[in-house]
Amino acid sequence: MNSNSQNFMVEKIRTQYIEKESTELDALRELDAKVKRPANVFGYVFGSISAIIMGCGMSLVMTDIGTTLGMADVMLPGIIIGIVGMLMAIINYPIYKGILGSRRKKYADKIIALSNKIMKG
């Protein structure tokens, strides 16, 4: 291994152990993540739950799970459960946008000030 390769490897390993300075760009990225994270978490969790509920309703209608559970007529409850899950999936995006919009309004001043500071240098 030549000297340049050794120096490169040493620097690569060394940089993993040196504490990095927190820059204004890092602060801007963290602030942006702080705005988006709650809306994303809500969207994924609520969307997953609504898909599971809709799937349960579909399973009641299309399989014999209801009769295995001892239900005589599974069509009406299955349709109702499926529609509830579908409605939840439909309202997921507007709720997500509402959460994201309110978080953007809350942090807009800080993000604009920090981005102006970074752009001006």
N, C-alpha and C positions, 0 to 999 in steps of 0.2 A: 504494500500500500504506500503510495507516494505521500509526500508532505501535505500537498493540497487536500487530498482526500481525508487525511487524518485531521487536519484543521477543521474541515467542514463537519466531520462527524463529532468532533469535540464541541464545536459551536452549537450544533444541533442538540446535543445532549445537554449542554450547559444552559441553553435558553429555556429548557423545561423547568429548571430549578430557580431561575431568577424571577423575582416578583415583577410583574408588569405594572407600569404606571397606568392609572386609570385616566383615559383621555376624555375629552368632552364628547367625542363621537361615541365612545362606549356608554357614556351617560345617556346620550340621545337614544341609542339602541335599547338600553334598559327601560327608559321611559316609554318608548314605543311598545315594547313587549308588555309593560305594565298596563298599557291601555288595552291591548288586544287579548291578553291571556284570559281574563274572566269571560269575555264574550265567546271565545273559542271553546273554553271548557264547558260552558253552558250549552253551546250548540252541539258539541259532540255527545255529551251525556244525555241531554233531552232528546236529541235525534235518535240515539241508540235505544233509549227507553221506548220511544214512540214506535220504532221499527219492531221491537220485541212485542209490544202490545198488539200491533197490527198483525204480526205473524201468528200470535196466539189465536186471534179471531179467525184468521184464514185456516189455521190448523183445525179449529173446531168444525168449520164448515166442510173442509175438503178431506178430512181423515175420520177415522173411527175412534179418535181419542175421547170424544164426548160420550159415546156409548160405553167405552171402557170405564169412564168415570161414573157411569150410572145415570147420565142425563138422557131423558127420553127424546126431547126435541132440541137439537143443537144448532139448527139453522139460524133462528132469530138471535140467540145470544152471541153466536159467532159473528154474524153480520154487525151487530151493535158494537162488539169489542173491536172488530176490524175498522169500523168507521171512526171510533174514538181514537184509535192509534193513527189513522190516516189524518184526522183533523189535527192531532198533536204534531204530526210531521209537517203539515201545511203551515201551522203557525210558528214553527221553529225559526224559520228565517226572519220573519218580521220581529220576533222577540230578540233574536241575535242582533239585528240591525239597530234596534232600540237600545240595547245594552251598549253596543259599540259606539253609537252616537252620543249617548250620555257620558261615556268615559272620554270620548274625544273632546267634548265641551269642557269637561272637568280639567283636563290636562293640556288643552290647546295653548294657553298662555305660556306655560313652561316650555313646551316643545318649540313653539315659534321663537321665543326668546333665545333658547339654546341653539336652535338651528341658525338664527341670524348671527349669533356670536361666532359660530363655527364658520359660516360663509364669509364673514368680514375678516376673519383671521385674527 
